Amino acid sequence: MPFFQREAIQARFKKRVDDIEKGYRQNVGILGPAGVGKTQLLCEFFQSISRNPKLLPVYVKAETIDGRQLLQQWMGAVLSATLLDRTLNIPKTLNGLIREAEPIIPKTVIAVKHLLKLLRQDKNSLAVKEMLMLCGTLARETEKKVVLMIDEFQAIEKLPASDPFLLLGKQMMIDKDVLYVVTSSSVDRAREIFLEKLSLLFGNFEVLELAPFGFMEMEQYLATRMPAHRWPDELMKFLFRMTDGEPLYLDLLLQKIEQMEILEFPQTVGSPALLDAFCQELFDRRGRISLLFEKRLEQCSQLAKLRGPYVRAVLALSQGRHKIIPIAAFIEETVAETRKVLKRLVEDGLVAKSGTLYHIPDFLFRFWLREVYQKRHASFLPEERILRKHLFDELNRELDLCSRMAEEDLGLRVEALLREFRNDGVEIDQKKQPCPQFAEVILLRHLPHSISSLLGRGSRGRWLFYLGQEWIGEPEIEKIVADLKHLRKIQGKVLIVLDGIDQNAKLIAQEAKLQLWDLRILNGLLDLYDLPKIILPSSQGIMNLTRSKNLMWAPWRKTYLRSSSVKRSGCLFCSLLRDKKDKRNLVLLRAVHHAVILNRYPYNNGHLMIVPKRHIGCLSEMNVAEKTEFFDVLEQVRAALVRAMRPQGFNVGMNVGDVAGAGIPDHLHWHIVPRWKGDVNFMPVVAGIKVISESLESAYDVLKFALAGESSLKRRSLKRKSKCRG
């Protein structure tokens, strides 16, 4: 289908496949809500790889009945991979696959048979461990690279082992010829797994988010999908509001409209046709969206024997109860029991938790629960026509509301949001964000370039909000910073950018301690407080990954990537160390045997390298003095980074050889990368996961000063020790 052709993600995947063929591996994780096309993308990847004679694709659907079925699925997927280019009649049973594959991959088949024996002996943990080794065995036996695709990989935790992800992480470190591509609809759980279980030195994941369509993408999709139909602007906004741009919902609704009689070309889509399509899909018992939502509610039965509290909790959320005490009152349970119910619903993906608030992110599901499911179950009469008429009226009200919101001033809509705050704590981009209650919200002034400011006063101080409705560049941010100087005693400062912000302007805003909310964050807050989202014809859709806030901006890495393809004459490190212009070469410290260099193409602020002065390419070539000094220098570097940047952790590692990803393989060097909470991967190689907020020059000056201080402390310590000995 056209809307599943996510070109940017496909291009990124192709790059990773090219890398694994050359011996360098970067695993890929694709996250996004159900229905956005992750499985379709994997199927397309599978088809493209199956035509490459150097690669073997293995597709595992992890959502199975239980762990034992997942083990069977995994074994079958591995065995099937070698039969793809030989026959179209691939056996449907595991025994049939074993018979067909044994002459081709006897070693892998022996491993499968041993795994089955372990299962018969109830040695489940050993069986899981051997299952995870199968792809590595297949790669070695066939001398091909294996691309292992795991759909909904978070379901691996159902495997019969104490910690399946720990076992997976260990195996990933070993299997360098296996590229892992995983998907997950449980975005928060997947991020937690990446952070806690799979944040490995040589097994890290490049995380790509596949979100629903933005408004412009949906508009393009409608034009491509239904070229004989014209869509009025107000109907497109209504469709976007109801579906949140979810491709699956759009596809099912448009199929209904396409089945209606076309009277003229081009035909203008009218509101009766669209509302009727919604009624058919949401109300009719055979409506596919209705069946999907019924199936979603059936998950409550799997959570507990008594599903009542779980269903009632979901209904409470659909009616706007977002805090635990009102939810407990609605479901008639204690607060402690309600907390357990909500925790299970969050773990199962039916409900999302944002700080102290709970909500159902899917607007159409919320609407169906409130206007169809609850009304149908509360009715005393088996009269469907009345309920259907009620649904049609509610859809009309939503359409009228959407039309009114399109005309309303955006400043008033932000003001309405601020008035809903009740000293709540929510999470924005995995960071806690206070939402203080304001006794008063006033519009202060209008600045040039469609920028307005609002002031909120409350018991927790004064907060200032700037709303930029157009692109924010350096001149605009400088006007905002100048305006800030006229105000005193401001507790919090927020800049809301609806059409994007220049990267340099973003750095200036961060220096002025302005929090940045883009349209996605603002709409997330509006949705959390049951207010209509702001729909703008913006180009900030997920197809344009270069502008996505989930991706890193690191322009200097482009220079490195381009230059990496050009062969250098001589060793770069030796050349830098011979030159005495340390600041230009970013040399921070020269010890007796080592130098400390600031990485010119950093993966994070303060990314340093410790480089031996001698030109050596292997650890075994280091002498005792060099090995001893290395740890002294490493501790100096760590202490200096703590003093200058206060990181919450570090990654210290080295890549030895081309195949391990070493940029300069002939000269040994160690990377020291500061880490802060919110990082998902170690050294993600995408141009994209967060902004490098310090220039190299300023980072050099700060770290040079900090290292000088550490060297001075060390010298004084040595003097005191020598005096004590004397």
Secondary structure, DSSP 4 states (H G I P E B T S, - for coil): -GGG--HHHHHHHHHHHHHHHTT---EEEEE--TTSSHHHHHHHHHHHHHT-TTEEEEEEE---SSHHHHHHHHHHHHHHHTTTTT-S---SSHHHHHHHHTTT-HHHHHHHHHHHHHHHTT-HHHHHHHHHHHHHHHHHHHTSEEEEEEETGGGGGGSSSS-HHHHHHHHHHH-TTEEEEEEES-HHHHHHHHHHTS--TTT-EEEEE-PPPPHHHHHHHHHHH-TTEE--HHHHHHHHHHHTT-HHHHHHHHHHHHHSPP-SSSEEPPHHHHHHHHHHHHTSTT-HHHHHHHHHHHHHHHH-S--HHHHHHHHHHHTT--SHHHHHHHHT--HHHHHHHHHHHHHTTSSEEETTEEE---HHHHHHIIIIIHHHHH-SS--HHHHHHHHHHHHHHHHHHHHHHHHS-HHHHHHHHHHH--SEEEEETTEEEEE---SEEEEEEEETTTEEEEEEEETTEEEEEEEE-S-B-HHHHHHHHHHHTT--SEEEEEEEESS-B-HHHHHHHHHTT-EEEEHHHHHHHHHHTT-PPP----S-STT-GGG-TTS-B-HHHHHHHHHTTSPPSS-HHHHHHHS--HHHHTEEEE-SSEEEEE-SS-SSTT-EEEEESS---SGGG--HHHHHHHHHHHHHHHHHHHHHH--SEEEEE---SGGGT-SSTTS--EEEEEE-TT--SSS--STTSSB--S-HHHHHHHHHHHHHHHHHHHHHHHHHHHHHH-
